[in-house]
Amino acid sequence: MHKFFKVKVAEAQKETKDCTSITFEIPEAIKKEFSYKQGQYLTLKISINDQEVRRSYSLCSSPIENKWQVAVKKINGGIFSTYACNTLKAGDEIELLPPNGNFYTEVDTTKAKNYIVFAAGSGITPILSIIKTHLALEPDSTFKLFYLNRTAKSIIFKEEIEALRNTYFGRFEIFYFLTKEQRDIPLLNGRFTAEKLQEITSKLLNVSEVDECFICGPEEMIFLIRDSLQEAGLEKDKIHYELFFSGATDEDKANAAKAVEHKYEGTHVTIIDGGKEFHFDMGDDYDNILDGALAAGADLPFACKGGVCSTCKCKIVDGTVEMKINYALEEDEVAKGLVLSCQAVPTTEKVVVDFDV
């Protein structure tokens, strides 16, 4: 059973002009349920102007800090981000789902690993959690951070990042890339490009020595870096990424349309959640299991509804579905029957899905 817990905001602090970090007071009684891995995220729920709003944000704190902190970057027109950056304050109450997500690798204190990490803007949040945790618990591991921002003043957590470099001098290198300010080194000016990544892999990295790579930012940047690193010789299974934003491409729209075309009209759906069953029939108004279930009165976990966050993940027990898009699940997860319910179009007369995964 996926349950929201009401907690208080311990601190809301401006990190840059348009980014606020939020630290939560997690009561001792539920700290076990809120234990987390570096790189995981929290799903937040709050009522703003009588409208329920849910959003998922990566934890930028580390599990070893006994701290639960996220960073919210203000987006023009963003309901929650505007509220978080302008209104939310210490003492306010908010509801949280326990941490979730697969954007991590296990800590191994016995090995010396070489990590490379790429981030853009607020994509630094899970990356920062990963850096802090592995540097502290793996005494011989190293990190190289390639961090893209508009200007030096827009770099989120710059002081904390610099402090980490001082603490782990020789094990943590930082390369700041700026798009709106000129640096003395041409390589550090502008966005990541195929040519720039080729220069990075030839001058700043020895790809054959890289053990793990983490990338977080916009879709276009992530896939460019992923493909460039693979072309340079880095194995696919060493590259981990998490999307922060996702604009539907023409291919995405075409795939989604095909999935909807295959929808079985009137599918009887059984939801298993918390060991209990919920039954309903899909109507004409909704094409995916999540929206159909919510309309029928089910209380299920969700956040982005865009196929990115995986909060609504479930397992197909019986029947078949087609996902319109999928940015969150790995190939091996899909092979095991896991789907994103917000993207799952039922294609058989009967479908049974289990949210207790």
N, C-alpha and C positions, 0 to 999 in steps of 0.2 A: 504494500500500500504506500503510495507516494503522498506524504503528508506535509503540508506547510506548517511552519512554526512561527509564532509571532515573537519578534525580538526587538530590542531597542537599538537605535543608532548611537554608538559611543562617540563618534567624531565624524564630522564632514569638513574636509580641509581642501582648500584650493591648491592644486599642484601646478597648474598653468592657468592662463586666462580663461580657457574653455574646458578645463578638466578638473574634476573634483574626486578625491579619494574618500570612500565611505568605509568606516570601520564599525563592525557590529559587536554588540554585547551578546555573546553566546552563553546562556546560563549553564552552570556546572552540570545540571541534570540532563542536558541534551548534548553535551560536548562529544560524547561517544558517537552519537548519530551524525555529528558534524565534523568528524575526523575526515581528512582529505589528503589527496595526493597532489604534489606540485603540478600545476598546469590544469587542474580541474576548475569548474565554474559553479556559481550559485545562480539559482533562478529566484528572482525577486517578484513579489506581488504587492500591489498597493492600489488604493482607490484615489484617483485624481479627478476632481470635479464630477464625482459620482460615476466614474468610469473605471472598471477594473483594468489595470495595466500590468502585464507581465513582461519581464525582460531577463535575459541571461547575461551575466558578466563574469569574466574570468577572475579568479583570486590572484592578486598580485603579491599577497603575503605568502610566507612559506609555512608548511606544517610545523617546522621546528620552532617557529616564533610564538606558537599558541595564540594565533591572531587570525582574524577573518576580515580581510580588507579587499575591496574591489575599487576600480577606478572607472569613472563615467565621463566620457567625452561628450560635450554638448553638441548636438546635431541640430541644424536649422529645421524647425518644425517638429523636432522629436519631443513627444509628450513627456516621457519619463526623464530623458537626459536633461531637458530644460528644468523640470521640477527638481531633479537631483542637484543640479548646479546652482540653481537660484533660490530654492526654498527649503530643501531638506536640511535638518540640523540635528545636533546631539539631543537625545531624549525622544525623538520621534519614533513611532513604531512602524515596523514593516514586516511582511511575512516572507519567509525563506523556505525553499526546498533544500534538503541536505545536499552537499556537494555531489557533482556528477561529472562525467566526461572521461575520455580516453587519451587525452593529449599529454602523455607522459611515458617514461620508461622507468622501470624500478631502479631504485638506488642500489648500487653494489659497492660496499665499502672496501672490498678486496681488490678492485680493479682500478687501474688508471685509464680513464677514457678521455678522448679528445672530442669535445662538442663544438659544433658551430651553430649559431642561432641568427636568424634574420627576422626583423620586425619593422613595421611601419606604424608610426603614430601610437594609438592606444593598443596596437597589437603587442606592445611591450609587456602588458599585464601578465599573461601566463608565462611569457618568456622570463620575466623577472623572478617569478616564483620558482621556475625550473633552475635558473642560474643560482639563486641563493641556496636552494636545497642541495644540489649536487656538489657545489663548491664546499659547503660546510661538512657534508657527510662522506664525500669521496676525496680524501686528502691529497691525492696525486692526480686528480682530473683537471683538465683545462677547458676554458671556454674562449671562443672568439665571437663577439657580438657585432653584427652589421645592422645599424639602426638608422632608418630613414625618417626624416622629419622635414617640415617646411623651413623653420628657422631654429636657431639655437634656443630661443626663449620658449619654443613650443615643445621642447624635449621633455617628456613626462618622466618624473623620477630621476632627473639628471643628477641631483646631489647624491641620491642613494646609490645610483650606478657608479658614480665616481668614488664613493666611499668603499664600495665593494672592490673596485680596482685597487685601491690602496690596501685594503685588508688582504686581498689575495694577489698581491703584486707578483707578476711573473706567470700567474696562472690564468689571468683574466685580461684579455685585450679588447678594446672598444674601437670601432670605426663608425663615426657619425657621418651620415650622408644628408645634405641639405638641398632642398629644391628652390628656395627663395633667397638664399644668401650664397655668396661666392666664398669658396675656401681656397687656400693657397695650393692645395693638391687637386688637380683636375678630376682625378678619379672620384673624389668625394663630393663633387657637384652634380646635382640632378638625380633623377630616379634610376632604379636598377634597369639596365638594358642588357640584351644578350651580349653585346660587346663588353660592357662593364663587368658582367659576371665572368666572362672569359678571362678578363684581366685579373679579377679577384682570385679565380681558381688557379691562375698561373703564377701570380706574384705573392698572394697573401695566404694561400692554403696549399697544403699537400693533401689532396683528396684521398689518396691511398691510406693516410693516417687518421682520417675522420671516422669516429665510431658511431656518432649520432648527429642528426641535423634536425632542428626544429624551426618552423617558419610560421609566422602569424601576421596576417594583414589582409589586404584586398585580394580577391580571387585571381585577378590578372597577374599580380605580382607573385603570388604563391606559385602558380603554375609555371611562370617563366623561370623562377629560381629552381623549382623542382626539375624541370626539363633540362636546364643548363647544367645542374649538378650531375644528373644522370649521364648526360653527354660527356661530362668530364670524368666519368668513371665511378661515381658514388652509387652504391647499390640502392635499389628502390626501397627495400625494407628498412634502410637506415634513415629515410626521410619521413618526418612526421610534420603534419601541418594542420592548422585550424583556421577556418575562414571567419573573419569578422564582418564582412559585408559581402553580399552576393547579388549582383544584378543579373536578371534572367537573360541569357543570350538567345539568339534565334534558334540555336540547336536545342537549348533547354525548353523553349516554348513548343517546339515541334515535338520533342519527346513527351512533354506533358500532355499535349493534345492527343497523341497516339494512345497514351495510357487511359485517358478519359474516354476515348472511343471504344475501348475494350471493357468498359464498366458493365457489370451485370446488373440489370435493373431489378431492384427489390431484394437484394442480398439480405439474408438473415444473419446478423452479426452477434456473436457472443464475446463479451469482454470479460476477461479474468483479471481481477485487480484486488490485491489483498486477500486472495483466497476465495473471493466471492464472485459470482457471475452476474453480468448485466446483459440483457437481451434487447435487441431492437432491430427493426427493418430499415434498410437504407431507403431514403426517399429521393425524389428527383432534385431537391434543392441543393444537395451536397454530393461532391464526387469523391471525398476521402473519408476514411473511417473516423478520424478524430472529430471533424466537424459534424458528421452524422451522429456520433455518440454524444457530443456536447449538446446538440440540439434535442436529443432524446432524454437529456437529464443526467448523463453520466458526469462524474467528477474525475477528470483525468489530468495528468501532468502535461503541460505544454508551455512554450514560451514564444519562440520566433515564428512558428508556422511557415517557415521558409525553407525547411530542409537543411538547416545549418547547425542548429544547436544540439540535436539528439535528445532533448528533454522528453519528447513523446515516443521514444523508442519502445518497441514491443516485439513479441515473437509470434510468428504465424504457427498455430498449432494444427489448424485444419483449413482446407481451402487454399485459394491463391489470390494474390494481389499484384498489381504493378505499381511501382513508385514513379511518380511524375518526375521528380528530381531527387538527387541524393548527394549532399555535400558532407554528410556527417559520418556515415558508416563506412568501415573498411570492407574490402572484398571478402575477407574471411568471415566477417560478421553477417553479411548478406547471405553467404553460403550456409550459415547456420540457421537461417530463417528469420533473422532480425530485419525489421523494417521501421521506417518513420511513419507513424500513423497519420501525420498531417499530410503525407504525400501518397499514402497507400490507397489505391483505387481497387475495390473488390471486383474480382473477375469470375467468381463462381457463385453458385446459389447459396452456399453456406460458407462462412468464414469465422474461425475462432482465433482470437488473438490474446496473448498473455502479457500483461504489463508487469508481472512479478519477475522481471529479469534483471 
